[in-house]
Amino acid sequence: MQKGGFKPSEPKYNQEKVISNINLLIETFRKSELPVIFIQHDGTKENAYIPGTIEWEIIDELNQSPSDHIISKTANSSFYKSDLDKTLKELGCQSVFISGWATDFCVDATVKSAITHDYDVNIVADGHTCSDRPNVAAKDAIEYFNWVWQNYTPTDSGPITILSTEEIKSKIQI
C-alpha cells in the first residue's frame, strides 16, 4: 500500500473501499491493543520503491500511528529475509490478518509464507486489491485468490480463514 503502486493512472479494483476497510481494521486493532504492522517494499534491486522516495512511502489515506510497526521487505513475501517473523514472535502473535496490494503477488506470497511459519492465517476478503491483469479482471483475480486460500490444505495451525472486514470487527473483542 505504497504511493508508487497507487498512481491515478493505474486504478486498483475497489480501491477506496479497500482502503476504508483497512482503516476500519486498523482502528479496531488499536482499540483492542493489538499490533498494527505496515510492510514497505524496498525495490532497490528493481529500481523502484527505493527507500526515502515518494513512491516508497505508505499511501496517505492509511491511518498510521507512531505505535505501528514498519517492516521492510525485498521480495513479494513479507517474510522473506525480513524482520516480520521475528517481530510477530516478539509481540506474541499467533494469528495474522492479511490485507493489502497486490492480491496476486505480495498478498499471495505473504499468505503462503505465513502458513509455512505456522501462523493462524486470516485473510481480509474485502481488504486486498489488484489491477486488471492480462486475461484476468481484477475482481475475478480477487475472488479467485479468496477461493484458493480458503481451500488450502490446513496446516497444524488450522485452515486459512477468509473473513470480511465486518466479520473481523465482530470477532475482535474491544
N, C-alpha and C positions, 0 to 999 in steps of 0.2 A: 504494500500500500504506500508506494513511494511516488513522489512527484513525476519522476521520469516515466512511470507507467501509466499515468493518468493525464495525458495530454488531451485537450479538447478535440483534436483531430483523430483520436483513437478511442472512441467511446467503448465503455465496458457495459455488458448486459446488466440492466437494472442497477446501475452504479449508485445513484442517490439512495435507493432503498438499502442496498448492501452496506453502505457507509453508515446510514442511520441505524441499522440493526447492530453493527459492530459497536457503535457508540452506546446503544442501549445495554449491550452486554458489558462493556467497559464500566459503565455506571453501576450495573448490578454487581459485578465482581468487586468493585471498590467498596460498595456499601456492605458487602459480605466479608470484607477484609481478605479477599482472595487476590493473588498477584495477577497483574496485567503485564504481558510481555509483548513488546514490539520487535519485529525482525526487520533488519535492514540488509538488503543485498549489496555486497561490495563486488561490483562487476569490473574491477580494475583489469582483470585479465581479458575481459571482453571490450574494454574501453567504453564502459557505460556504468552508470550508478557509482561513480567514483566518490569515495568519502569526501565530504566537505563541499560538494557541488549541490546545486539546487535539485537536480534530478535524484540525488541520493536521499534527500530529506523525506520524512514521513509527510503525507498529504495533510494540509492544514485543517481539513474537515474532521479529522480524527482527534478526539479529545485526549491529549496526552497530559500526564502529570509527572512532576519530578519524582514521584514514588514508583513510577513504572520502570520496568527493566527493559533494556535495549540490548539485543543480541545481534551481532554482525555475522553474516554468513557469506560464503563464496561460491556456493553451488545451489541447485534447486532445493535440496533438502535443508531445512533449518537446523538439522542435527549434524550434518557433515562438517567435521573439523571446526565446530563452533563451541561456544560455551553453553548451549541450550541444555543439554542433558545434565551437566554439572549444576547449572543454575536451578533447574527443576528439582534435582535431588537436594540441594541446599535449602530450598524452600519447602521441602517435604511434600512435593506434589506427586500424586499417583495417577491423577487424571489430567488430561489436556483437552481443551476446547479449541478447535482449529477453525480459523476463518482467514479471509484474505484474497489475494490475487497472485497468481493466476491458477485457476482451478486445475488445469491440465498440466501444469508444470510444478511450480513451487508448492502449492497446496497438496497435490497428489504425492509428490516426493516426500513431503513432511509427514503426511499420514502414514505412508509405508514405513518410514523410519521410526515413527512413534510406536507403531505396533511391534517392531523388532526390538525396541527398547523396553517393551513390556508395560507401556502406559495404557491406562484406560482411555481409549480414544473416542472423543465426541466431536462430530462434525456439525458446524452451524450450517444447516441445509440452505438457508437463505442469507448466509453471511460470507459467501465466496463468489467470485465472478471471473469472467474472462471476456475476450473479444471474440467475434466470429473468426473461425479458422477455415482454411481451405476445405471445402466439402462438409463442414460442420458448423451449424449455427451455435452461437454461444449458449443460448437457452438449452439446446439439445445436449451440448457437452456437459453443462452443469447437472442436468437431470441424469445423464448417463453416469457421471462420476459418483453422484449420490447413490445411485443404484449399485454400482460396482463396490463401493466401500461398504455398503450395507450387507453385501453378500460375500464378503471375505470370510475365509475360514477363521473362526475365533482362535485367539491366542490364549495363553494362560491367564491373561488379564481380562479375557472375555471378548465378545464381538464389538465391532465398531458401532457406535450409536449415532444415528442421524437424527438431529432434532432441529426444529425451527427456533428462532430467537425467542418466541413466546414460550415454547415448551421448556427451554433452558432457563428462562427467567423464573418460571414457576417451580422448577426443580431446585434452583439455588435458594437456600434459606437465608433470608435477610433478617 
